[in-house]
């Protein structure tokens, strides 16, 4: 069983969740661009 100390820092657990959340964010970003017709940068006013 993993302890709290093993879940901090660059561990397999942390990197797995980081990768999952990055993939989720990418899919949401692409879907948002598709549905609105604007890029992410345009939506937040940087372009």
Helices and strands as residue ranges (DSSP letters): G 4-7, H 12-36, H 40-43
